[in-house]
Amino acid sequence: MIDCPAEPTYDEIAARTVRADGWYPLWYPQMGGYVGKAVARVHEGCVDVWVWHDGDFPFMSETESPRRLHHCEGEQFIQFGSKLVELQNASDHGAC
């Protein structure tokens, strides 16, 4: 089991560098209205991500922050994001 790392600060995320504990602070993409603070680290060929989100986040209730996510195919996020942009550009309504 991966131990939960410390929640990243805004300054750590803005610095765009790996922390001393080996975790990379970043913003997790918008879900539930806004982004979440996160840290990521490669583990056994995949990427473990811990997300702190104090709003309506699909993977947790208000009492389940942070939440550990495990991603093995980063390319899927690129494909998903590209499709979202394509759909928004084709829509008469544009982005919300």
GULUM-15571 format. One line per 2 residues: for each residue x, y, z of N, C-alpha, C, CB. Coordinates in Angstrom, 1 decimal. Glycine has a CB too. Layout:
# GULUM-15571
X/Y/Z/X/Y/Z/X/Y/Z/X/Y/Z ~ ...
END
This chain:
# GULUM-15571
0.8/-1.2/0.0/0.0/0.0/0.0/0.9/1.2/0.0/-1.0/0.0/1.2 ~ 0.5/2.2/-0.8/1.2/3.5/-0.9/0.7/4.4/0.3/1.0/4.2/-2.3
1.6/4.9/1.1/1.2/5.8/2.1/0.9/7.2/1.5/2.4/6.0/3.2 ~ -0.1/7.8/2.1/-0.6/9.1/1.6/0.5/10.2/1.9/-1.9/9.5/2.3
0.9/10.9/0.9/1.9/11.9/1.0/1.2/13.2/1.6/2.6/12.2/-0.3 ~ 2.0/14.2/1.9/1.5/15.5/2.4/0.8/16.2/1.2/2.6/16.3/2.9
-0.3/16.9/1.6/-1.0/17.7/0.6/-0.1/18.8/0.0/-2.3/18.3/1.2 ~ -0.1/19.0/-1.3/0.8/20.0/-1.9/0.3/21.4/-1.6/1.0/19.8/-3.4
1.2/22.3/-1.6/0.8/23.7/-1.4/0.7/24.3/-2.8/1.9/24.5/-0.6 ~ 0.1/25.5/-2.9/0.0/26.2/-4.1/1.4/26.5/-4.7/-0.8/27.5/-4.0
2.3/26.9/-3.8/3.7/27.2/-4.2/4.4/26.0/-4.8/4.5/27.8/-3.0 ~ 4.2/24.8/-4.2/4.8/23.6/-4.7/4.3/23.3/-6.1/4.5/22.4/-3.7
3.0/23.5/-6.3/2.4/23.2/-7.6/3.0/24.2/-8.6/0.9/23.3/-7.6 ~ 3.1/25.5/-8.3/3.6/26.5/-9.2/5.0/26.3/-9.5/3.4/27.9/-8.5
5.8/25.7/-8.6/7.2/25.5/-8.8/7.5/24.4/-9.9/7.9/25.0/-7.5 ~ 6.6/23.5/-10.1/6.7/22.5/-11.2/8.0/21.7/-11.0/6.7/23.1/-12.5
8.3/21.3/-9.8/9.5/20.4/-9.6/9.1/19.3/-8.6/10.7/21.3/-9.0 ~ 9.9/18.2/-8.6/9.7/17.1/-7.7/10.0/17.5/-6.3/10.5/15.9/-8.2
9.2/17.2/-5.4/9.5/17.5/-4.0/10.5/16.5/-3.4/8.2/17.3/-3.1 ~ 11.1/16.8/-2.3/12.1/16.0/-1.6/11.6/14.6/-1.3/12.5/16.6/-0.3
10.2/14.4/-1.2/9.7/13.1/-0.9/9.5/12.3/-2.2/8.4/13.2/-0.1 ~ 9.8/12.8/-3.3/9.7/12.1/-4.6/8.4/12.3/-5.3/9.9/10.7/-4.4
7.4/13.0/-4.7/6.1/13.3/-5.4/6.2/14.6/-6.2/5.0/13.4/-4.3 ~ 5.5/14.6/-7.3/5.4/15.8/-8.2/4.1/16.4/-8.0/5.6/15.4/-9.7
4.0/17.7/-7.4/2.8/18.4/-7.2/2.2/18.9/-8.6/3.0/19.5/-6.2 ~ 0.9/18.8/-8.7/0.3/19.3/-9.9/-1.2/19.5/-9.7/0.5/18.4/-11.1
-1.9/20.1/-10.7/-3.3/20.3/-10.6/-4.0/19.1/-11.3/-3.8/21.6/-11.2 ~ -5.0/18.4/-10.7/-5.7/17.4/-11.3/-6.8/18.1/-12.2/-6.3/16.3/-10.3
-7.1/17.6/-13.4/-8.0/18.3/-14.3/-9.4/18.5/-13.6/-8.2/17.4/-15.5 ~ -10.0/19.5/-14.1/-11.3/20.0/-13.6/-12.3/18.9/-13.6/-11.9/21.1/-14.4
-12.9/18.7/-12.4/-14.0/17.7/-12.2/-14.9/18.3/-11.1/-13.5/16.3/-11.9 ~ -16.2/18.3/-11.3/-17.0/18.9/-10.3/-16.9/20.4/-10.2/-16.7/18.3/-9.0
-16.5/21.0/-11.3/-16.5/22.5/-11.3/-15.1/23.1/-11.2/-17.3/23.0/-10.2 ~ -14.2/22.5/-10.6/-12.8/23.1/-10.5/-11.8/22.0/-10.3/-12.8/24.1/-9.4
-10.5/22.4/-10.4/-9.4/21.4/-10.4/-9.1/21.0/-8.9/-8.1/22.0/-11.0 ~ -8.4/20.0/-8.7/-8.0/19.5/-7.4/-6.4/19.5/-7.3/-8.5/18.1/-7.1
-5.9/19.8/-6.1/-4.5/19.7/-5.8/-4.2/18.2/-5.9/-4.1/20.4/-4.5 ~ -3.0/17.9/-6.4/-2.6/16.5/-6.5/-1.1/16.4/-6.5/-3.1/15.9/-7.8
-0.7/15.1/-6.2/0.7/14.7/-6.3/0.8/13.4/-7.1/1.4/14.6/-4.9 ~ 1.8/13.3/-7.9/2.0/12.1/-8.7/3.4/11.5/-8.6/1.6/12.4/-10.2
3.5/10.2/-8.7/4.8/9.5/-8.7/4.6/8.2/-9.4/5.3/9.3/-7.3 ~ 5.7/7.9/-10.2/5.7/6.6/-10.9/5.9/5.5/-9.9/6.8/6.5/-12.1
5.1/4.4/-10.0/5.2/3.3/-9.1/4.9/2.0/-9.9/4.2/3.4/-7.9 ~ 5.9/1.2/-10.0/5.7/-0.1/-10.7/5.2/0.1/-12.1/4.8/-1.0/-10.0
5.8/1.1/-12.8/5.5/1.3/-14.2/4.2/2.1/-14.5/5.3/0.1/-14.9 ~ 3.4/2.3/-13.4/2.2/3.1/-13.6/2.4/4.4/-12.7/0.9/2.3/-13.1
1.4/5.2/-12.7/1.5/6.5/-11.9/0.4/6.5/-10.8/1.3/7.7/-12.9 ~ 0.9/6.7/-9.6/-0.1/6.8/-8.5/-0.3/8.3/-8.3/0.5/6.2/-7.2
-1.5/8.7/-8.1/-1.9/10.1/-8.0/-2.8/10.2/-6.7/-2.6/10.7/-9.2 ~ -2.5/11.1/-5.8/-3.3/11.5/-4.7/-4.0/12.8/-5.0/-2.5/11.5/-3.4
-5.3/12.9/-4.9/-6.0/14.1/-5.3/-6.8/14.6/-4.0/-7.0/13.8/-6.4 ~ -6.6/15.9/-3.8/-7.3/16.6/-2.7/-8.3/17.5/-3.4/-6.3/17.5/-1.8
-9.6/17.3/-3.1/-10.7/18.1/-3.7/-11.8/18.3/-2.7/-11.2/17.3/-5.0 ~ -12.1/19.5/-2.4/-13.1/19.8/-1.4/-14.4/20.1/-1.9/-12.6/20.9/-0.5
-14.7/19.8/-3.2/-16.0/20.0/-3.8/-16.6/18.7/-4.2/-15.8/21.0/-5.0 ~ -17.4/18.8/-5.2/-18.1/17.7/-5.8/-17.2/16.9/-6.8/-19.5/18.1/-6.5
-16.5/15.9/-6.3/-15.5/15.2/-7.1/-16.1/13.8/-7.3/-14.1/15.1/-6.4 ~ -16.1/13.3/-8.5/-16.8/12.0/-8.8/-16.3/10.8/-8.1/-16.7/11.8/-10.3
-15.0/10.8/-7.7/-14.4/9.6/-7.1/-14.4/9.6/-5.6/-13.0/9.5/-7.6 ~ -15.1/10.5/-4.9/-15.1/10.6/-3.5/-16.2/11.3/-2.9/-13.8/11.2/-3.0
-16.5/11.1/-1.7/-17.5/11.9/-0.9/-16.7/13.0/-0.2/-18.4/11.0/0.1 ~ -17.4/13.9/0.4/-16.7/15.0/1.2/-15.8/14.5/2.3/-17.7/15.9/1.7
-16.0/13.2/2.7/-15.2/12.7/3.8/-14.0/11.8/3.3/-16.0/11.9/4.8 ~ -13.8/11.8/2.0/-12.8/10.9/1.4/-11.7/11.6/0.7/-13.5/9.9/0.5
-11.2/12.7/1.3/-10.1/13.4/0.7/-8.9/13.3/1.5/-10.5/14.9/0.5 ~ -7.8/12.9/0.9/-7.5/12.8/-0.5/-7.9/11.4/-1.0/-6.1/13.0/-0.8
-7.9/11.2/-2.3/-8.2/9.9/-2.9/-7.1/9.5/-3.8/-9.6/10.0/-3.7 ~ -6.7/8.2/-3.6/-5.6/7.7/-4.4/-6.2/7.1/-5.7/-4.8/6.6/-3.7
-5.6/7.5/-6.8/-6.0/7.0/-8.2/-4.7/6.4/-8.8/-6.5/8.2/-9.1 ~ -4.9/5.4/-9.6/-3.8/4.6/-10.2/-4.0/4.6/-11.7/-3.8/3.1/-9.6
-3.1/5.2/-12.4/-3.2/5.3/-13.9/-2.1/4.6/-14.5/-3.2/6.8/-14.3 ~ -2.4/3.7/-15.5/-1.4/3.0/-16.2/-1.2/3.4/-17.7/-1.6/1.5/-16.1
-2.1/4.1/-18.2/-2.1/4.5/-19.6/-2.3/6.0/-19.7/-3.2/3.7/-20.4 ~ -1.2/6.8/-19.5/-1.3/8.2/-19.6/-1.8/8.7/-21.0/0.0/8.8/-19.4
-1.5/8.0/-22.0/-2.0/8.3/-23.4/-3.5/8.4/-23.4/-1.5/7.3/-24.4 ~ -4.2/7.7/-22.6/-5.7/7.7/-22.6/-6.2/9.1/-22.2/-6.3/6.7/-21.7
-5.5/9.8/-21.3/-5.8/11.1/-20.9/-5.7/12.1/-22.1/-5.0/11.6/-19.7 ~ -4.6/11.9/-22.9/-4.4/12.8/-24.1/-5.5/12.6/-25.1/-3.0/12.5/-24.7
-5.9/11.3/-25.3/-6.9/11.0/-26.3/-8.3/11.6/-25.8/-7.0/9.5/-26.5 ~ -8.5/11.4/-24.5/-9.8/11.9/-23.9/-9.9/13.4/-24.0/-9.9/11.4/-22.4
-8.8/14.1/-23.7/-8.8/15.5/-23.7/-8.9/16.0/-25.1/-7.5/16.1/-23.1 ~ -8.3/15.4/-26.1/-8.4/15.8/-27.5/-9.8/15.7/-28.0/-7.4/15.0/-28.4
-10.5/14.6/-27.6/-11.9/14.4/-28.0/-12.8/15.5/-27.4/-12.4/13.0/-27.6 ~ -12.5/15.8/-26.1/-13.3/16.9/-25.4/-13.2/18.2/-26.2/-12.9/17.1/-24.0
-12.0/18.5/-26.6/-11.7/19.8/-27.3/-12.4/19.7/-28.7/-10.2/20.0/-27.5 ~ -12.3/18.6/-29.3/-13.0/18.4/-30.6/-14.5/18.6/-30.5/-12.7/17.0/-31.2
-15.1/18.0/-29.5/-16.6/18.1/-29.2/-17.0/19.6/-28.9/-17.0/17.2/-28.1 ~ -16.1/20.2/-28.1/-16.4/21.6/-27.7/-16.4/22.5/-29.0/-15.5/22.1/-26.6
-15.3/22.3/-29.8/-15.2/23.1/-31.0/-16.3/22.9/-32.0/-13.8/22.8/-31.7 ~ -16.9/21.7/-32.0/-18.0/21.4/-32.9/-19.3/21.8/-32.4/-18.0/19.9/-33.2
-19.4/22.2/-31.1/-20.7/22.5/-30.5/-21.0/24.0/-30.8/-20.6/22.3/-29.0 ~ -22.3/24.2/-30.9/-22.8/25.6/-31.0/-22.7/26.4/-29.7/-24.2/25.6/-31.5
-22.6/25.6/-28.6/-22.6/26.2/-27.3/-21.2/26.6/-26.8/-23.3/25.3/-26.3 ~ -20.2/26.0/-27.3/-18.8/26.2/-26.8/-18.6/25.7/-25.4/-18.5/27.7/-26.8
-17.6/26.2/-24.7/-17.3/25.7/-23.3/-18.3/26.4/-22.4/-15.8/26.0/-23.0 ~ -18.5/25.7/-21.2/-19.4/26.3/-20.2/-18.7/27.5/-19.5/-19.8/25.3/-19.2
END
